[in-house]
Amino acid sequence: MGLPLLRDRMNNMDDLPKSSASATPQAPPVGSVSPVGSMAKESAPPAGFPETPAIVEIGREVELPPEVKKAGVMLKSDTITVPPPVAKLGVQAVGPAAQGVVPVVISLPLTDDQIAQGLHQSLLSSVRWLAEWCVRQLHMVHMTVKSVHGNIVRTKE
């Protein structure tokens, strides 16, 4: 592109209609602090404002306020109850909600046997991913877990 052609295009830019709003950004009034990108210090929280909110644990069964009940919200229980006529037929509730979920207790650090067992768990299991993480940590120190004649041993890579 030649220099005269560039000059013509720049001159044509000056002929564009001007809008009523200014195209240049306006600076904030003197004395005000811009919240983004300013070098001002953060202000302290107001007096009487707690630093951390109080965390209250609620149980499994909660009571709904009356205004929520009036809006038509119903609370569904986590426990499964089988109606008496159905129970007389011999039907029993099954599943994790009926039996109560028993969490798997993992003590850290994992032993080599636990790592080997964890690697054979489902992909959806957290134990599997903990075992994968342990194997990664072992690889970082150039070690691996192997099964030798039915025994789990750590070896240098």
N, C-alpha and C positions, 0 to 999 in steps of 0.2 A: 504494500500500500504506500503510495507516494505521500510526501509531506503536504502538497497542496490539497489533496483529496481529504486528508485527515483534518486540515484546517477548515475546509468547507463543512465537514460533518460537525465539528465543534461549534461553528457559527450557527448551524441549524439547531443545535441544542438550545441556544439562547433564545430562539424564536418560539419555543414551546409555551403554551398558556400557563400562567401562574395560578396556583390554587389559593384559596382564601387562607388556608392554614399554612403556617410557616414550615418549610421543609427542614430547617435546621432544628435540632433538639434544643430545648430551652434548659438552662441551668436551674437547679432548685434555688429557692430563696436563701439568702445568706443566713446562717445560723441553724438551718435545718440539716439533719443528718440523713443521708441516703442509706437505706437498709442493705443495699447490695453493693459490695465492692468498696465499702467505706473503711477507713483506717481507725474509726472510732472504737472505743472499748465497749464491750457488752455491758448493758446495765444490769445491776443486781436485781433479783426478784423482789417484788414489793414485800414490805414487812408483814408478817403473819401468813405468808405463803409457804406451805411446806415444800421442802426440797424434793422429797419423793412422795408420790401419792400412796395412800394406805392401800395395801392389797388385802382383800378379804376373800377367803376361800369359801365358796358356797358348796353345799352338799349336792348329791345327785338329784334329790327331790327338792324343788324350789316351790315356793308359794307365789302365785301370780297376784299382782295388785288388782283391786276391783275394777279399775278403769280399763285394764288390759282384758279382763274377763268380759266386760261389757262390749268390747270391740269385737268379740267373737273368737279370741285366741284360746285354743285349748291346749292343755299340757298333756303330752304323751309320756307315759311312764317307761322307764328302761327295763322294768321287770315284765316278764311275760306271764300272764295268768291264763290258764286253760279253763273255759267255762265248765261248771259241774256236769252238765249232761254229756259233754265231750269227754271229760275225764272218766266218767263211768264206762265209756266204751274202750278205755285203755290207752287213750292218746296222751302222750307226755310231751312237754315242751323240750325242744332240743335247740342247740346252737349256743354261741358264746354268751348271748344275753340271758338265756335260761340257766346256764351252768355257772356263770360267773367266770370272767376271764382271769386266768392265773398268769401273771406276768413271769417271764423267764428271768431268773436272777442271774446276773452276770457279775462275777467278781474280777476286777482288773488287778494286775495284768493277766492276760490270757495265757494259758499254758500252751505248749505246742500241740497237745492233743485237742484242746478246744479250738485252736486255729484250724487244724485239719478237719474237724467235724463241722466247723462253721463254713468252710469252703464248699461243703456238699449240701448246704441249706438252699432254700428257694431264693430267687433273686429279690423277692419282696420282703425277705426277712432282714431285720436290722442286724441280727447276729452274723449273717453272711457278709454284710458290708463292714462290720467291725473286724471280721477275720481278714477281709481283703485289705483293709487299712493296715492291719498288723503285718501282712505279707509285704506290703509296700514299704513299711518301715524297715523290715528285715532286708529287703533288696537295697535300700539306701546304705546299709552297712555291709553290703556284699555277702549276705547270708540268705539261705532258703530253708524251707521246711520240707522234708522228704519222708516217705514211708519206706523203711528198710526192714525187710523180713517181718512186717507187721508192727514194727516199732516206729514211732514218729521221732525224727532226730533233726537237729539243725546242722547244716553243713555250709562250708564256705563255697562261694560260687567260683 
